[in-house]
Amino acid sequence: MLTAKIGGFQFRDIRPKAASEIVDIGDASLLLGHSNQEITKRVYRRLGATAKPSK
């Protein structure tokens, strides 16, 4: 089962995860090597709305 999970991993998943977890867009852009922060924001940031707990 672990072999199947490892086989399903794709390295392209790491860049958006790193860009989304870094709070400062400038730092994320620098990490990914982009000269324009708009590229990082448009292509790699995957930030959704924060849900509040129901109770």
Secondary structure, 3 states (H helix, E strand, C coil): CHHHHHHHCCHHHHHHHHHHHCCCHHHHHHHHCCCCHHHHHHHHCCCCCCCCCCC
